[in-house]
């Protein structure tokens, strides 16, 4: 991840952060997963990566769902749905 930061590859950095989130999610460390997914989401929004934004919103929804925070999960799932409709994506990664 340091290399992506050094060369200014924001999309790559976001992907690394999201992958770390997925690893922590798999370990059941949902609070840490949420932290990394949020960082990945912020980068996606910063660089205008709408597909990445949808991916990280969905992953955040899943992490909050696994964490038992269902209302928050629904909030993120709704954002994915709205973003998908707004941007006419056929699918997210």
Backbone as JSON Lines, residues from 0, in Angstrom:
{"i":0,"aa":"X","n":[0.82,-1.19,0.0],"ca":[0.0,0.0,0.0],"c":[0.87,1.26,0.0]}
{"i":1,"aa":"X","n":[2.02,1.2,0.63],"ca":[2.88,2.37,0.67],"c":[3.3,2.8,-0.73]}
{"i":2,"aa":"X","n":[3.53,1.82,-1.62],"ca":[3.93,2.15,-2.98],"c":[2.81,2.92,-3.68]}
{"i":3,"aa":"X","n":[1.57,2.48,-3.5],"ca":[0.46,3.2,-4.16],"c":[0.38,4.63,-3.65]}
{"i":4,"aa":"X","n":[0.65,4.83,-2.39],"ca":[0.65,6.19,-1.84],"c":[1.81,7.0,-2.41]}
{"i":5,"aa":"X","n":[3.0,6.37,-2.49],"ca":[4.18,7.07,-2.99],"c":[4.01,7.54,-4.43]}
{"i":6,"aa":"X","n":[3.36,6.73,-5.25],"ca":[3.21,7.11,-6.66],"c":[1.91,7.86,-6.92]}
{"i":7,"aa":"X","n":[1.13,8.08,-5.87],"ca":[-0.1,8.85,-6.0],"c":[-1.24,8.1,-6.65]}
{"i":8,"aa":"X","n":[-1.23,6.79,-6.57],"ca":[-2.29,5.96,-7.15],"c":[-3.44,5.85,-6.14]}
{"i":9,"aa":"X","n":[-4.33,6.85,-6.16],"ca":[-5.41,6.9,-5.18],"c":[-6.38,5.73,-5.34]}
{"i":10,"aa":"X","n":[-6.67,5.35,-6.58],"ca":[-7.58,4.23,-6.78],"c":[-6.96,2.94,-6.23]}
{"i":11,"aa":"X","n":[-5.67,2.73,-6.48],"ca":[-4.99,1.57,-5.93],"c":[-4.95,1.58,-4.42]}
{"i":12,"aa":"X","n":[-4.73,2.76,-3.85],"ca":[-4.74,2.89,-2.39],"c":[-6.11,2.52,-1.83]}
{"i":13,"aa":"X","n":[-7.16,3.02,-2.48],"ca":[-8.51,2.69,-2.04],"c":[-8.78,1.2,-2.12]}
{"i":14,"aa":"X","n":[-8.3,0.57,-3.18],"ca":[-8.48,-0.88,-3.32],"c":[-7.76,-1.64,-2.21]}
{"i":15,"aa":"X","n":[-6.54,-1.23,-1.9],"ca":[-5.81,-1.87,-0.8],"c":[-6.55,-1.71,0.52]}
{"i":16,"aa":"X","n":[-7.02,-0.5,0.78],"ca":[-7.76,-0.26,2.03],"c":[-9.02,-1.11,2.09]}
{"i":17,"aa":"X","n":[-9.74,-1.17,0.97],"ca":[-10.94,-2.0,0.93],"c":[-10.64,-3.47,1.12]}
{"i":18,"aa":"X","n":[-9.53,-3.94,0.53],"ca":[-9.14,-5.34,0.72],"c":[-8.78,-5.63,2.17]}
{"i":19,"aa":"X","n":[-8.12,-4.68,2.82],"ca":[-7.86,-4.83,4.25],"c":[-9.17,-4.91,5.03]}
{"i":20,"aa":"X","n":[-10.12,-4.08,4.64],"ca":[-11.44,-4.13,5.27],"c":[-12.07,-5.5,5.12]}
{"i":21,"aa":"X","n":[-11.96,-6.07,3.93],"ca":[-12.53,-7.4,3.68],"c":[-11.85,-8.46,4.53]}
{"i":22,"aa":"X","n":[-10.53,-8.35,4.69],"ca":[-9.81,-9.31,5.53],"c":[-10.29,-9.23,6.98]}
{"i":23,"aa":"X","n":[-10.41,-8.01,7.49],"ca":[-10.88,-7.86,8.87],"c":[-12.34,-8.28,9.01]}
{"i":24,"aa":"X","n":[-13.13,-8.04,7.99],"ca":[-14.52,-8.49,8.02],"c":[-14.58,-10.01,8.13]}
{"i":25,"aa":"X","n":[-13.73,-10.69,7.36],"ca":[-13.69,-12.16,7.4],"c":[-13.24,-12.68,8.77]}
{"i":26,"aa":"X","n":[-12.43,-11.9,9.45],"ca":[-11.97,-12.29,10.79],"c":[-12.99,-11.96,11.88]}
{"i":27,"aa":"X","n":[-14.08,-11.31,11.49],"ca":[-15.09,-10.93,12.47],"c":[-14.76,-9.65,13.21]}
{"i":28,"aa":"X","n":[-13.75,-8.93,12.73],"ca":[-13.35,-7.66,13.36],"c":[-14.04,-6.53,12.6]}
{"i":29,"aa":"X","n":[-15.34,-6.44,12.81],"ca":[-16.18,-5.56,12.01],"c":[-15.86,-4.09,12.21]}
{"i":30,"aa":"X","n":[-15.51,-3.69,13.42],"ca":[-15.19,-2.28,13.65],"c":[-13.96,-1.86,12.85]}
{"i":31,"aa":"X","n":[-12.96,-2.73,12.76],"ca":[-11.77,-2.44,11.98],"c":[-12.09,-2.47,10.49]}
{"i":32,"aa":"X","n":[-12.91,-3.44,10.08],"ca":[-13.33,-3.52,8.68],"c":[-14.03,-2.23,8.27]}
{"i":33,"aa":"X","n":[-14.91,-1.75,9.12],"ca":[-15.65,-0.52,8.83],"c":[-14.71,0.66,8.67]}
{"i":34,"aa":"X","n":[-13.68,0.71,9.5],"ca":[-12.69,1.79,9.4],"c":[-12.03,1.78,8.02]}
{"i":35,"aa":"X","n":[-11.6,0.61,7.56],"ca":[-10.93,0.53,6.26],"c":[-11.89,0.75,5.1]}
{"i":36,"aa":"X","n":[-13.09,0.2,5.19],"ca":[-14.08,0.43,4.13],"c":[-14.42,1.92,4.01]}
{"i":37,"aa":"X","n":[-14.51,2.6,5.14],"ca":[-14.82,4.03,5.13],"c":[-13.7,4.82,4.45]}
{"i":38,"aa":"X","n":[-12.45,4.46,4.73],"ca":[-11.34,5.13,4.07],"c":[-11.37,4.88,2.56]}
{"i":39,"aa":"X","n":[-11.67,3.65,2.16],"ca":[-11.76,3.31,0.74],"c":[-12.91,4.09,0.08]}
{"i":40,"aa":"X","n":[-14.04,4.19,0.77],"ca":[-15.18,4.94,0.26],"c":[-14.82,6.41,0.07]}
{"i":41,"aa":"X","n":[-14.14,6.99,1.04],"ca":[-13.75,8.4,0.95],"c":[-12.85,8.65,-0.26]}
{"i":42,"aa":"X","n":[-11.93,7.74,-0.51],"ca":[-11.05,7.89,-1.67],"c":[-11.86,7.76,-2.96]}
{"i":43,"aa":"X","n":[-12.74,6.78,-3.03],"ca":[-13.56,6.61,-4.23],"c":[-14.35,7.87,-4.52]}
{"i":44,"aa":"X","n":[-14.93,8.45,-3.51],"ca":[-15.69,9.69,-3.7],"c":[-14.78,10.84,-4.11]}
{"i":45,"aa":"X","n":[-13.61,10.91,-3.5],"ca":[-12.65,11.98,-3.8],"c":[-12.22,11.96,-5.27]}
{"i":46,"aa":"X","n":[-12.03,10.77,-5.82],"ca":[-11.53,10.67,-7.2],"c":[-12.66,10.46,-8.21]}
{"i":47,"aa":"X","n":[-13.9,10.43,-7.74],"ca":[-15.04,10.28,-8.65],"c":[-15.22,8.87,-9.18]}
{"i":48,"aa":"X","n":[-14.76,7.89,-8.42],"ca":[-14.89,6.48,-8.82],"c":[-16.24,5.96,-8.35]}
{"i":49,"aa":"X","n":[-17.26,6.1,-9.18],"ca":[-18.62,5.74,-8.8],"c":[-18.79,4.25,-8.6]}
{"i":50,"aa":"X","n":[-18.09,3.46,-9.39],"ca":[-18.19,2.01,-9.22],"c":[-17.57,1.6,-7.89]}
{"i":51,"aa":"X","n":[-16.4,2.16,-7.57],"ca":[-15.76,1.9,-6.28],"c":[-16.62,2.36,-5.12]}
{"i":52,"aa":"X","n":[-17.26,3.51,-5.3],"ca":[-18.16,4.03,-4.27],"c":[-19.27,3.02,-3.97]}
{"i":53,"aa":"X","n":[-19.86,2.47,-5.03],"ca":[-20.92,1.48,-4.84],"c":[-20.41,0.23,-4.14]}
{"i":54,"aa":"X","n":[-19.22,-0.19,-4.52],"ca":[-18.62,-1.38,-3.9],"c":[-18.42,-1.18,-2.4]}
{"i":55,"aa":"X","n":[-17.8,-0.05,-2.04],"ca":[-17.5,0.17,-0.61],"c":[-18.75,0.47,0.2]}
{"i":56,"aa":"X","n":[-19.76,1.12,-0.41],"ca":[-21.03,1.29,0.3],"c":[-21.66,-0.06,0.61]}
{"i":57,"aa":"X","n":[-21.65,-0.97,-0.37],"ca":[-22.2,-2.31,-0.16],"c":[-21.44,-3.08,0.89]}
{"i":58,"aa":"X","n":[-20.11,-2.97,0.86],"ca":[-19.3,-3.67,1.86],"c":[-19.54,-3.1,3.25]}
{"i":59,"aa":"X","n":[-19.7,-1.78,3.34],"ca":[-20.04,-1.18,4.63],"c":[-21.38,-1.7,5.13]}
{"i":60,"aa":"X","n":[-22.35,-1.79,4.24],"ca":[-23.65,-2.35,4.62],"c":[-23.52,-3.76,5.16]}
{"i":61,"aa":"X","n":[-22.73,-4.57,4.49],"ca":[-22.52,-5.95,4.93],"c":[-21.83,-6.01,6.29]}
{"i":62,"aa":"X","n":[-20.82,-5.15,6.48],"ca":[-20.1,-5.15,7.76],"c":[-21.02,-4.73,8.9]}
{"i":63,"aa":"X","n":[-21.8,-3.67,8.68],"ca":[-22.73,-3.25,9.73],"c":[-23.8,-4.3,9.98]}
{"i":64,"aa":"X","n":[-24.23,-4.99,8.94],"ca":[-25.19,-6.07,9.1],"c":[-24.6,-7.18,9.97]}
{"i":65,"aa":"X","n":[-23.37,-7.57,9.68],"ca":[-22.71,-8.62,10.47],"c":[-22.47,-8.16,11.9]}
{"i":66,"aa":"X","n":[-22.27,-6.87,12.08],"ca":[-22.03,-6.27,13.4],"c":[-23.32,-6.15,14.2]}
{"i":67,"aa":"X","n":[-24.46,-6.42,13.54],"ca":[-25.75,-6.34,14.22],"c":[-26.36,-4.96,14.22]}
{"i":68,"aa":"X","n":[-25.78,-4.04,13.45],"ca":[-26.3,-2.67,13.37],"c":[-27.13,-2.56,12.09]}
{"i":69,"aa":"X","n":[-28.33,-3.13,12.17],"ca":[-29.17,-3.31,10.98],"c":[-29.67,-2.01,10.38]}
{"i":70,"aa":"X","n":[-30.0,-1.04,11.21],"ca":[-30.47,0.25,10.68],"c":[-29.37,0.94,9.87]}
{"i":71,"aa":"X","n":[-28.16,0.87,10.39],"ca":[-27.02,1.47,9.66],"c":[-26.75,0.7,8.39]}
{"i":72,"aa":"X","n":[-26.85,-0.63,8.44],"ca":[-26.67,-1.44,7.24],"c":[-27.66,-1.04,6.16]}
{"i":73,"aa":"X","n":[-28.91,-0.87,6.55],"ca":[-29.95,-0.47,5.59],"c":[-29.62,0.88,4.98]}
{"i":74,"aa":"X","n":[-29.08,1.8,5.78],"ca":[-28.7,3.12,5.28],"c":[-27.67,2.98,4.15]}
{"i":75,"aa":"X","n":[-26.68,2.12,4.34],"ca":[-25.65,1.94,3.31],"c":[-26.2,1.19,2.1]}
{"i":76,"aa":"X","n":[-27.01,0.18,2.32],"ca":[-27.61,-0.54,1.19],"c":[-28.49,0.38,0.35]}
{"i":77,"aa":"X","n":[-29.21,1.29,1.03],"ca":[-30.05,2.25,0.31],"c":[-29.2,3.19,-0.52]}
{"i":78,"aa":"X","n":[-28.06,3.61,0.01],"ca":[-27.16,4.48,-0.75],"c":[-26.64,3.77,-2.01]}
{"i":79,"aa":"X","n":[-26.36,2.47,-1.89],"ca":[-25.92,1.7,-3.06],"c":[-27.01,1.72,-4.12]}
{"i":80,"aa":"X","n":[-28.23,1.44,-3.68],"ca":[-29.35,1.4,-4.61],"c":[-29.56,2.75,-5.29]}
{"i":81,"aa":"X","n":[-29.5,3.81,-4.51],"ca":[-29.68,5.16,-5.07],"c":[-28.55,5.52,-6.02]}
{"i":82,"aa":"X","n":[-27.33,5.17,-5.65],"ca":[-26.18,5.47,-6.49],"c":[-26.25,4.69,-7.79]}
{"i":83,"aa":"X","n":[-26.66,3.46,-7.69],"ca":[-26.76,2.62,-8.88],"c":[-27.81,3.17,-9.84]}
{"i":84,"aa":"X","n":[-28.94,3.56,-9.3],"ca":[-30.01,4.13,-10.12],"c":[-29.56,5.45,-10.75]}
{"i":85,"aa":"X","n":[-28.92,6.28,-9.95],"ca":[-28.48,7.59,-10.4],"c":[-27.42,7.49,-11.51]}
{"i":86,"aa":"X","n":[-26.54,6.53,-11.37],"ca":[-25.41,6.43,-12.31],"c":[-25.61,5.33,-13.36]}
{"i":87,"aa":"X","n":[-26.74,4.65,-13.32],"ca":[-27.09,3.63,-14.31],"c":[-26.03,2.55,-14.45]}
{"i":88,"aa":"X","n":[-25.47,2.1,-13.33],"ca":[-24.52,1.0,-13.4],"c":[-25.25,-0.3,-13.58]}
{"i":89,"aa":"X","n":[-24.72,-1.14,-14.4],"ca":[-25.3,-2.47,-14.58],"c":[-24.94,-3.38,-13.42]}
{"i":90,"aa":"X","n":[-23.7,-3.21,-12.93],"ca":[-23.26,-4.03,-11.81],"c":[-22.09,-3.33,-11.15]}
{"i":91,"aa":"X","n":[-21.85,-3.71,-9.9],"ca":[-20.66,-3.24,-9.19],"c":[-19.67,-4.39,-9.16]}
{"i":92,"aa":"X","n":[-18.41,-4.06,-8.89],"ca":[-17.37,-5.09,-8.84],"c":[-17.73,-6.2,-7.91]}
